[in-house]
Amino acid sequence: MASASITFVLNRLGELAVKEAALLSGVGDHIRLLRDKLEWLQTFIQDADQERRDGANQYVGLWVRQTRDVAHEVEDVLDDFLRRVDLSTLRQGVPAWRRWLDLAASCTTQVSVRHDLSGRMEGIKERLMEISENVDKYNIRTLRPSASGASSSAHNSTINTVPAWDEGNEVVGFKDERAELQRYLLAGDDTSRSVMSLVGESGTGKSTLAWEVYDSPIIRKHFDVRAWINVPPQIRDDDILYFIYKRLCPESEACEQKNSITEKVHKALSLYLKNKRYLVMLDGLVNFSNWHSILHSLPQKEKGSRVMVITRLDDKEAAYANPKVSTLKIGKLDEKDSSALFCRRVFGANNQFKEKIFGSKISEPNAQMEKACENMFKITHGLPLAIVVLAGLLRTKSISEWEEVLKKLESNNEPKQVKMILALSFDDLPSRLKSCFLYFAGMPENLIYNARRLVRLWAAEGFLKPKKGKTMEDIGQNYLKELISREMIRLVKRDMNGGVWLVAIHDRLHAFAQAEAHEASFLEAHDNADLLAPGAVRRLHLQNYTETYIPMGTAFPKMRSILGDFAEERSQNGKRSLSSKVRAHGQLKKQGNNSDLRYHALRFLPASKFLRVIDLRGLRIKKVPGAIGDMIHVRYLGLRSRSLTKLPSSIARLINLQTLDIKRTEVKKVAQAFWEIPTLRHVVANMLGLPKSAGVLNNMQTLTGLLCSDPLGKDIKPLENMVYLRNLHISGLDKPHWEALREVFKKLESLMYMHLAGKDIPFELFTNFTLRRLQILELLGEIDTSRVKEEDQYTLPNVTRLVLKLSLADQKFIDKIGELPSLMELVLSEDSCREENLLFSDKGFNNVTSLVMANLTRVKKWTIRPRSIPKIQKIVLSGCPKMEIKLEGKEGEESLQGLMADLKEVVVCNMLQEGSIIVKPANSAFEEKINHVAIKTKSEDITDATQRDGRWRAGMIAGNMYQN
């Protein structure tokens, strides 16, 4: 990890030399010499971490630590230098006569600062010289320049030319276990509510296997309701119950407003599940201490309901924790299945080597491959996690290099071999990726993370190396894809553009990352800020799901980032969350007070002058200190607290700010000067007013949660200065705004996602507005179709997903959007159609694969013509109680057979007669694909119903990990 620290500092020195040449007069030579010395050290330190773990030379660890400390010292000196220079030149709002005095003082200050920098650089060079001399003095000669990082990318095409990062997580092997698990869930003779534990060593693939069964069509159809809950460590039983409650109970908000919360949750669940067969999966539970309180709230009616716990405990521990819970143990793979999984991950799902390796014809190269598979099994012992991580490492090597890699992993100690695989895979990462991987050490365990947030944090930290022609977001996506390809993290979901949206990390890799991060003094993760050595902490990640307030009065003089995830208030309009109320109820009884009622003053901020990242979620904050404006290194400011209503005007002085995230706050306005910060890339808000004017914001990528407040539409014009904007989310639009947007959109040629909410949405948005790169369009509000003409041509050639809500569209508009050439996903919700008889014509929606129709209360009949939606794969129908479906064409006709061939699933919920639908004429093929489920039909759940991947939603902590 020392090499990554050096790489980071070298990048900073390079940037400084280019961008701040005028400031470096008299110290430029010192910086160049320092760069040369660090580059030389870096070539010899590549293998240092491996040598340190082996313990072959007792001086290696000391040498690595000293080298890393020097790199940190260089970073401190540079940051202090830039901070003092920037503060001396910040004179916004100062009268003109005063600026001349400030300029003279600034010049004097800069001379003093450069002199100070020169002296500190001399001291660092002397220390580096001493460290270099120790290489010979203490015989640290085993270290050698490593070519592994350089060779990795060069050999990617040698093994696998297909993109490795987006391949699926299909289960290999475990056929008997899969069948046993399915038999348990479907057991018709056991009508009681029963509980099972899926147990086994960490890394055996328990969650992957369980999810495959859980999400299979036969299980979805068998159970009325299902919930998958990812359970992070240190979570309270009340919160587990809360997640089950929020996932299953559609009337949750009404229940939250009453007293005696625990009793009300129990009653709500009992009432809602009384006549339903339910399935609850709890992934990651390791504490059965209060298990009965959870089961007590789940009805025991004779419906055949099931509760399953996925735990890393072994079968004996699980049985001891709760003797009434039956267990199913997941072991390891045999040699054949291990080889199958290994080859699949190395060569891809459709690799051409598979048959040759296991077939009868074995040529010399394939014999070498077969030997490699044999050695792989000896090393991994059939543990799936070890197999896929080793495959991710070897896929970056040529086959000739495999023998050397496998030889390094030979050992008689099985647990040690797994650690060796993880360590070798980490050591093989390019330096730029090591910091990105270790950042997961500070993320909560057993949750799913939003890739966009990760990339923004990496960019703010300075981990992403700029590349000509690429945005920082594109570079971050490439880093994520490489980590996924190397099996260091796992892809959970792709976005609509095919990029990485949601990722996860295995708990064993997470533990490894934490150990490495701690050893390298990279970051510390705690549940409170009471640290032994706060003066040495560089990154602090706080995770506390039981409180919304923790004391943080200590200064952190070296800290670069502070991230926190707390027990966020989950309900709207300032009401506290259900779980907070439950906790408060118990605490008031015990001690007569509740820490959740206190607000944090963030007094530690002014003394933490090097902070680059501030991201606090759920912490109760009412006011941000004005001194934050002097923290000019801040690049990421994220404050999500429902108690926060105002930001100080001094945030306009954050001249390096890239991201402002105030999504879950009540902040309506920021200082006008804020919109002059040229480095701004992402502004994520709730109902933030649009500015009256803005500077040239060529870096702006994301603008969400904005509200139009000017009735004349003048607040739209500043968008013209954000020509590279990709994501736009605006509400409160009216007729004057649409006219202004017509001109603005001519300049916003990079828009890819757009959410617009307002009145009288013009149909011309589809015909006369220039939005040729737009891929996702969401419209909330009535659409004016009075001027729809037959000859109108669309200017949205690349829209793949269209969401309409409250649109009250007529048949002419439906026919027109059916002509969108690239449309693949269509969501019609909340009275988006005014017609009683809705028709999908023969020429409409030719490329649509996914269709959602929810809460279309006016539609009584939906007619599907034989040649419409020819590529449809999934249909979701929800909350349309009056609607019947008419399939034109007789069963057996070629056109109708084509529709049935592509259609994989029809999801039906909250329809007529408790989830049934009327199909006229009756069609057995269509009805066979109907999957009756019960899911919530609020607008925010439409995406969940469309994409049918409920695990990431169920596993969230108040939603704060996957949001923008």
N, C-alpha and C positions, 0 to 999 in steps of 0.2 A: 504493500500500500504506500510505502515511501515513494515509489516511482510515480504514483498518481499525484501525490502532493507536489513533487518536483515538476511534473508536467503542468499542473495547474499554475504554479508560480511562473514557469517559463512562458506560458501563454500570457499571463498578466504582464510580464516584463516586455514581451513582444508588442502587446497592445499599447502599453505605455510609451514605448519607443516611437511608435507610429503616430499615435493620437496626441501626445503631449510633448512633442519635440521642443516647442518653444519654452516649456517649463523646465526642461532638463539641461539648460545651459550650465556647464560647469560640473554636472554629475553624470552626463551621458556616458563618459568613459567608464565610470564605476559600474554602471548598470550593464554595459556590454561585457566587461570582464566577469561580472557576477554571472551573467547568462552563460558564458563559456564554461565557467567552473561547474555550474549546475548541470549543464548538458553532459559534461564528461562524467560526473558522478552518476547521472542517470543511466548511462550505458552499462555501468557495473553493478547497479542495484536491482536490475530486473529480477534476478533469482533470489534476492535477499530474503524475501518472506518465506520462500520454501526452505532455505537454509535455516532460517530462524525456527521454523516449526520442527525441523528435523533435529535441532539441537546439536548439530555436528560441531559447531564452533561457538563457544560461549560468548565470544565478543561480537558475533554478528548482530544479535538482537540490540546490543548497546549501540553499535555503529549505525544500524538502521534508525533507531530512535533519535540519535543525535542528528543524523542527516535530515530526518523529518522535522525535528525541532527548528533546524536552521531554515528550512523551507517555510515553516510557519512564521518565523521571525521576519523573513524577507517580506512575506505577505503583510504582516503587521506594519512594517516600515512603509511599504508602498501605500497602504490604505490610509495611514496617518498623514503621509505627505499629501495625497490627493484630497483628503478631507480638509486639511488646513488651507490648501490653495483654493479649493472651491468655496469654502466659507468666507474667505477674504475677498472673493469676487462677487458674492451674492449681494446685490444692492437693489433688489426690486422694491419699488415704492418709495425710494429715497429721493428727495428733491435734487434738482440739477446741481445747485451750488455745492451740495454735500457730496455728490458723486466724485467731484474733482479731488476733494480731500480724501475720500475713500480710495480713489485710484492711487494717490501717492502713498497712502498707508498700505495698500495692497501690494505695491511694488516692493516696499520695504519688507513687508511680511514674507513675500515670495523669496527674496534674497536670503532672509533668515531661515526659511524652511528648507531651501536648497542646501544651505550650509549645514544644517542639522542632518539632512538626508545623507550628505557626503560623509559626515563623521560616522554615522551609523552603518553605512555601507562598508566603510573601512574595517570596522569591528567584525562585521559578518564575514568579510573576505578572510580575515585572520583566523576566524573560527573554522571556516571551510578548509583552509590550508592545514590546520591541525587535524581535522577529521580525515583528510586525504592521507596525511602522513601515518595515521594509525593503521591504514590498510597494510603497510609494510611492517610497522612496528609490532602489530599483534597477529601477523601472519593470516590476515583475512584475504587469502589468495584464491580460495575456492570459488569466489564470485567471478563470474565471467559475463561478458555481454550476451544477452539472450536474444535469439532471433524468433522466438515463438510468436510474439505479438506481431512481428512484421510478416511472418509467413502465413499467418492465419488467413488473411483476406486473399492472399495470392492463390491459395489452394481451394477456395470455396467452390470454384467451378470444376475442380478436379473430380469431386465426388458427386455433387448434386447441383444441377443447373436450374432446378425449379425453386421458387421461393419457399424457404423452409419455415418461415415464421408463421405462416397462416394454415399449417396443416392441423387437422383435427386431433382430438384427444380420445379417439375410440379406444375402448378397452380391448386388450389382447389377452387371451386366456381367461381363467376363472369361470369357465362354463358351468361347472357344478355349483359354484358359489352363487353365480347369477341366477341359476334355476332355483336354488334353495331360497334365495331372497325373494324371488318372485312368488314362489309357492307360499311363503309365509304371508306376504301381503295380500294374496288372493284367496287364502284358505277359506273355502266356503263353509266348512263344517265348524269353524271357530268364529262364532258371531260376537264373542265378547271383545271389549276393547283391550288389546294386548300390547305389550311393549317388548322390543328387542334391541339389543346392543350389537352393533357391528364393530368388532374389535380387531386389533392387530397392530403390528409394529408400524411406526411412522414411516411412510414411504411405500406402503404396499398397494396403494391405490384404492383405499376404501371409499373415499368421497367420489372418485371418478366412477367406480362401479355402481355405487348407490345412486348417483345422479342419472346414470344411463337407464337404470331400472325405473327410477322415480319419474322420469320424463318420457317413458315409453308410452305408446298409444294405449296399450291394454291397461296400464295403471291409471292413466289420465281418465279413461272411460269408466273404470271400476269405482273410483272414489268421487264423491260429490264435491269435496273441497280438499285442497292440498296446500301445505305450507312448508317451505324449506327455510330454515333459520341457521345462518352462520353464527356461531357463538364464540366471540373473542374471550380471551382470558380475563379474569377479575370482573366479570360482569355479574350483576346481582340477579338472583332468581326472579325478582319482581320485573326486571327488564326483559328477561326471557319471556315471561308471561305477557308482557306488554307487546313484544314483537309478534307473538302468536296472535294476540288479540287484534293488533292493527292489520295483520295479514289476512285474517279470516273474517273479522266482524265488519260488515259494511256500514254500520251505524256508529262508528267509533267516536265521532266528534260529540254526539249527543251524550254519550256515556261519560266522556271526560269531564263534563261540566257539573257532575254531581259529586256529593260527598261519599265517604266510605269507599274509596277507590278500589281497593282490593276486592271487596264484596261485589261491587258493581261489575268489575271485569269478570269475575266468576259467573255472575248472573247473565251477563251479556254473551259470554261464550257458551254457557249451558243452554241458553235460549236459542241462539243461532245454530248450534250444532245438534240440537235435540233430535231432530229427525234426519240427520245427515250422516253419511259414512265419510269420515275424514281421515286424512293421513298427515301426520306432522313429523318432519325430519329435523333433528337437531344435530348439526355438524360441529364437532369440536368440543363437546361437553366433557369436562374432566372432573367435575365436582358434583356428586350426587347428594350433597349434604342436606339439601332441602327439596329433594326430588318430589316428595309427596305433595308439596304445596302446588307444584305445577300440574301434576296429574289430577289433583283435586278439582281443578277448574275445567278439566276436559271430561265431558259426559261419558258414562260407561254403558250407554244403551246398547242393546243387542243388535248392532248394525254392522259389526265386523270392522270397526275403526282400528287404526294402527298408529302407534308412536314408535319411531326408531331413533336411536341415539348412535351417532358415529363418534367413536372415541379412540384415542391412542392407548388407553388402558388395555392390558391384556385380559383374557377371558376370566382369569382368577380374580384380578382386581375388580373387574366390573361386577362379577358375581358377589364378591364380598361387599361391595358398595351397596348393592341392592339384589338380594337373593331372588326376588320375584321376577327379575328381568332375565329373559332367555338371551343367549349370546350366539352369534355366528362369527367365527374367526376367519379372517382373511390372511392367508399365508403368503408364500412367495411363489414365483413362477418356476415351472420346470425348465429344463435346458431348451427344449424345442420352442416353447412359448417365449422364453427369454430371447432366443435368437430371432424369432419373428418380430418381437417388439423392437429389438435393437436395429434390425435391418429396416424396419418401417421408419424409424426415426432418423436413421442415417441417410437412406436413399429415397425416402418419400413413400407415400401410400401405394403408388403404382411403379415401384422400382423394378428395373429390368434384371436385377441380380438375384431376386428372391428365389425363382425357380432354379436358377443355375446353382445357387449355393446348396439348396436342399434336394436338387434333382439327381439323376443318375450320372449325368455328364459333368465331370469336374475337370476343368482345365487348370493349368498351373496357377494363374492369378486367382481363380476361384478357390482353389485349395488353400491359398494364403488367406482368403477371406474366411473360409471355414475354420481355419486355425484361430483366426482373430475372434470369431464367435465363441469358440471353445474357451479361449483365455478370458474373454469378457465374462462368461458365466462363472468361471473360477473366482474372478475378482468381485463381481456384484452379488453372487450367491442367489440370483433370481429376484433381487429387490427392485421393483419397477422404477422407483425414483433414481437409484444408482444407475440403472440401465439407460434411462433417457438422458440423464446429465452426461454420462460418458459418451453417449451417441452424439449429443450436442457438441462435445469437445472434438470428437474424432471427425465429425463432418467438416470441420475447418482444416483438416490435415489431408495430405496425400496418403494413399494406402501404404506407401513405403515408410511413412512416419509412425504408423500405428504401433509397430512392434516396440519402438522406443517409449511411446506413451504408456502402453500396457505394462512394460517392464517396470516402470516407475511405481506402478500400483500393486505390485506383487507383495503380499504380506500374509501371514498366518492369523492375523488379528482381524476378524470380520468387521467389528464396529469401526476399527481404525481405517479399514479400506474405504468405507463410505465417506469418512471425513477426508481421506486422501483424494478421492474423486472430486469432492466439492472444492477442496483447496486447489487442486491442479487446474480445474476448470476456471476458478477465479483468477489464479495466477496467469492463465493464458489470455485473459481478457486484455484488450488494448487499454492503456492507461486511462484514456478518455472515458471508458466504460466502467472502470472500477469504482469511481466516485458515484456514478449513477446507480450502480448495483447496491453499494453500501447505503445509499439513501433509503432503501427499503427497510433497513434496520430500525429506522425511526418510525415506520408506519405501524399501525396497530396490526397485531397478528390475526390471521384467519379471516381477513376481510378482503374486499375487492376494491381496487383503486382506479380512479379516473385518470386515463393516460394524459388528457389535456392538462390537468392540474400538475401532474408530475413533470411534464415538459416545461411548463411555465416556471416551476420551482427550479428545475435544473438550469434553465436559462438565467434566472435571477442569481443563482449561485455561481455562475460562470463555468459550468461543466461542459457546455456545448461549444465546440470549436467552430467558428464561423467558416462558411464555405461560399465562394462566389456563386451567385445564381440561386442560392438556397436560403429560405427563411429559417429562422431559429426553430420554428415549429416543425418544418420539414426535417431539419437535422435531428431534432429530438425524436421524431417518429422513426427515423432510421436507427437511432440508438436503441429504441424499444424493440424494433424488429430484430436487431442483432442479438439482444439479450434473450428474446423469445426463441430465436433460431438456435441459440446455444443452450436452451432449456434451463436457463437460470431463473426465468420468470415464465408465467403461463398466460397465454392469450385466453381471455374469457369471452370477449365480444368485439367484433369489428364494427366500425361506424358505417354509415351509408355510403361513404366514399371508398370503402375498402381498407381504410387505415385502422390503426389500433385505437380502440375506445376504452375497453376495460381490461385490466390485467390483475393477476394474483401471484403470490409467491408461496411456495410450499413451506410449512412450518419448520422443516428441517433446514432448508436453505435460509429461512428467516433467522433461525438461531445461529447459523454460521455467519451470516452478515452481521448480526449483533456482536458476536465474538470478535470478528475482524475489525469492526468499527470501533469497539472499545480498545482493542490493542493498539490501533493506529491513532487513537485520540481524535477520531473523525467526528463522532457524535455520541451523545448519551441520551438514553431513553429512560424516563422515570414517570412516576405517578404524582410527583410533587417537585417543587423547586428547592427543596432543602438539600443542597449538595455539599459535599465535603470540600471541594476545591472549585468554587464558582469562578475564580479568576482564570482558570485554565480551560474552561469549557468553550468549545468553538461552535458546536451545534447542539441544541437542546430540544428534544421532542418530548412533550408531556402528554400522557394518556391517562385520563381519569374519567371514568364513566359513572362515577357516583356523586360528583360534585360539579357545580357550575361556578365555584369560587375556590381558589387555592391561594395562599399567601405567596407573593413573589416580590419581596422587598429588596432582594439582593441585587447588586450590580454585577454585570457580566462583561468585564472590559475587553475580553477577547472574542466574544460571541459573534458569529456571522449569521446565524439563523435561529429562530425560535418558532416551533410549531406546536400547536396544542389541540387536542380533541377532548372535549369535555361533555358532561351530561347536558346536552343542549335542550333548551325549552322547545318542545316539539309541537305545541299547538299554536294557532294563529292569534293575532290581536293581543299579544302580550301575555296570554294565559300560559301558565306553567304547564309543563308536560305532565302526563299521567304518572310516569315513573317518578318525576320530581315530587309530585303530590304524595305519592305513596311513601317516599323516603321522608318527606317533611312531616307527614302524619306520625311516623314512628319516632322521629327525632324530637318533635315537640313534646311527645309524651315522656321521652327519656330525659331531655335536658332543657326543655322550655325555650329553645331557640333553633334557628335553622340557618346554616352558613349559606344556603342557596339564596337567601334574601340580601346578601351583601354584594356590592359592586366592586370591581377591580379598577384601581386608579392607574395602573401601568406605570408606576413610578420608576421602575427599573429601566425604562427605555432611554432617558437622557444619558445615563451613565454607560450605556451599551453602544458606544459610538461607532462600532464597526458593523452593526447589523445590516445585512443585505435582504434578509427574508423575515417578515413578521406575518405569521398565519395562525391566528387563534380562532378556534371554532367552538362555540358553545359557552365560552367564558362570559360571565355577566359583566358587560362593560357599558357604562353610561356616558363616559366622557374620555376623549383621547387628549393627552397633554399637548399643549401648543409647542413644546420643545421638540416634538417629533420632526418639525421642519428643519432642525439642524442636523438630522441624521441623513446626510446627503448620500450615503452609500445604499440606502434602502431602494431595492428594485422590485420587491414584491410586498404589498401591504394587503393582507387579508384579515378582516375583522367581521366575523359573523356572530352577531349578538342581537337578539330582538329588542334589547334595551337601548341600543345605540341609535340616537336620532340625529346626531350632528357630528361633522368632522371639522377640526380647526382649519382656518384659512391658511395656516402655515404649511399644509401638505403641498401647496403650490411650489414650495421651495425644494421639494424632493426631485431634483433635476435629473436623476437617473432612474426614476420610477418606470417600471415596465407594466406591472399588473396592479390594479386596484380591484379587490374583491370585497364587496359589501352586500352580498346577495341577501342574506337573512338579517337585514337591518331595516330601520325605519328612516334612513337617511334619504332626504328628498333633494338635497342641493349640495354642491361643492363650490368652492371659490372659483370665480371666473378664470383666474390666472392658472388654475389647475389644467385647463384645456390648452395651455401653451407649452406644456412639457413635451419636448419633441421625441422623447424615448418611449412614450406610452404605446403599449401594444394591446393590452386587454383591460377593458372596464366591464366588470360584471356586477350588476346592481339589482335592486328590487323594483323601485319606482323612482328612479333618479331623473330629474328634469334635464332636458336637452339644453346645451349652452346657447347663449345668444351669439357667441362667436367662438372661433377656435383657431389655433395656430396651424402651421403646416404639419400635419400628423401622418407622415408617410410610413410610419411603422405600425400604425393602428391596424390590428387584425380582428379584434372582437369588441363589439359594443352591444351588450344585452341588458335588458331590464330598464330601458330608457322610456321616459314619458313625455309626450308633447304637451306643452302648457300654453304656448302662444296661439290664440285663436286665429291669427292671421297666417300662421304657418311659417313665420320667419325663422323659427328655431330649427327648421329642416336644413337651411342653407349651410351651416357649418359642416355638415357631412361631406360637402364638396372637397374639404381639405383632408379627407381620409380615403384617398384614391385606391389604397390596397386593402381596404376593409373586406374581410371574408365572411364574418358572422354578424348579422344585424337583427336586433330584437327591439321593436318599438311598439308602444301602446298609445291610445288616446288620439288616433288619427281621425281627421275630418276632411271635408272637401278641400279647404285651402291647402292642407298638407299634401294631398294627392297631387295637386298641380305642381307643388314645389318638388315633390319626389320625382316627378317625370324628368325634370332637368337634372336632379342630383344623380339619378341612376345612369345617366349617360356617362358619368365620370367613374362610377363605382363598378368597373368592369371585372373586378376580382371576386364579387359576391358569390358565395357558394351556398350559404344557409341564410334564410330570411324568415322571420316571424313578424307579421304585421297584424295589429288589432285596432279596430276602430269602426267608424260608421261609413256607409255608402262606399264600400270598396269598389273601385271602378273595374269593369270587365276589361278595360284597356290595359290593365296590368299584364294580361296574358298576350296582348296583341301589339301594343304600341310602346311598351317600355323595353329598353335595351338591357336584357339580363341574360346574356347568352351563356354564361358560365354557371348560372344558378342551378343547384342540384336538389335542394330541399326547400320547399315553400310551405309555410303554415299561415293560414288566414283565419282570423277570428273576427266575425262580424258579417253583417248582411252585405251581399254582393249586388251591385247595381247592374242588372243585365238588360236594362231597357234599350241599350244601343247595340246589342249583339246582332251581327250581320253574318249571313251565310258565307260571304266571301272573305271574312276576316282570317288572317294568317297569324299563326303563333310565332312569338319571338322568344319562346322558352324551350329551346331544342334539347336541353340537357337535364331538365327536371326529372328526377327519378322517384321522388317522394312528394306527395301532395296531401296536406291535411286541411280539411275544411270544418269549421265549427260555427254554428249559428249563422250560416251563410244564406239560408232560405233560397237556395238556387232553384231555378226552374229547369225543365227538360232541355231547353235549348242550350243552357250552360253545361249541363251534364254531357250532352252530345259533343259539345266543343272540347271539353277537357279530355274526352275520350280519344281525341285526335293527337294528344301530346305524344310525340314519337318515342320518348325515352322513359315514360312513366312506368314504374314497376310496383310502387306501393301507393295505395289510395286509402285514405281514412276519411269517412263521412260520419261526423258525429254531431250530437246536440242540435238537432233540427237544421242540419246543413242542406236539407232538401225540402222544398215546400209542396212537392207533388204528392198526390195520393197514389198515383200509379207511376212508378219509376221504371224506366226502360233502359236496358243496356242493349244497344243496337248491334247489328252484325259487324259493323266496321269500327266499333269502339273498344278501347282499352286492349289493344293487341299485344302489349308487352307486360301487362299487369300480372304479377305473380302473387301478390298479397293484397287482400281487400278486407277492410274493417268497416262495418256499418253498426253504429252504436247510438241509441237514444234517438232514432228517427221516428218520433211519435206520430208524424203526419202520414207516413208512408203505410199504405194498406196492402199494396201489391208490388212486388218486384219481379219484373219480367226479364228473363235472360234469353236472348235470341241465340240460335244454334252456333253462330260464328263469333259471338262476343266473348271476351276474356278467354281466348284460346290457350293461354299459357298459365292460367290461374293455378296456384298450388295450395293456397290456404285462404279460407274465408272465415271471418270472425263476425258473428251476429250477436248483438247484445242490446237489451232494452228496447226492442222494437215489438211491443206486444200485439200490435194490430196487423203485422205484416205476414203475408203469405208469399211463397215463392212459386213462380210459374216458369217451368222449363219448357220453352217452345221446342218442338221436335219430339218425335216418338223415341222411346227407349229402343236402342239398337241402331238408330241412325248413325252414320259415320261421323257427322259433326258433333253429335252429343257424346259419342264414344271417345272422341278426341279430348273433349272437356273432362270427362271422367278419368281418362288416362293420366292427365297431368295433376288433377286435383288430389291432394294427399290428405287434407283434413278440413273439416268444417267444425269450428268451435261455436257452440251455442250456449248462451247464458241469459237468464232473466228475460226469457221470451214467453210466448203464450203457453199456458198449461205447464208451468214450472219447467221451462227449458226445452219444450218441444217446438217444432216448426211445422208448418203445413206446406207440403210440396205438391203442386198440381201440374200435370198429372203425376201420380205416384211414381217414384223412380228409385228402384232398389239400389242401384250403384251409388247414387248420390247419398241416400240415407245410410248406407254402410259406412260412409266416411264421416258421419256426424259424430262429434265428440261432445257429449253433454258435460259441461263444467259449470261451476259457480264462481265467478270472479267479480270483483268490484267494477263498476262501470263509470266511475268518475272520469273526467276528461284526462287527468294525469295518468290514468291507468291504461289508456288506449294503446300506447306504445308497448306496454307489457303484454297486452293481449295480442298485439300484432306479431311480436317477435318471439313470444312464448319462451322466454328465458327468465323464469321467475327467481332463479337462485340469487342473482346479483341484487335484485330489489329486496328480497327477503333478508339478505345478509347485511344490510346496511345498518350503520349506527346513526339513526336520525337522518339518514340520507346524506351525511356530510362527507362521505368519501367519494361518491361517484358524481356529484354535481359539478357544473362548470366552475 
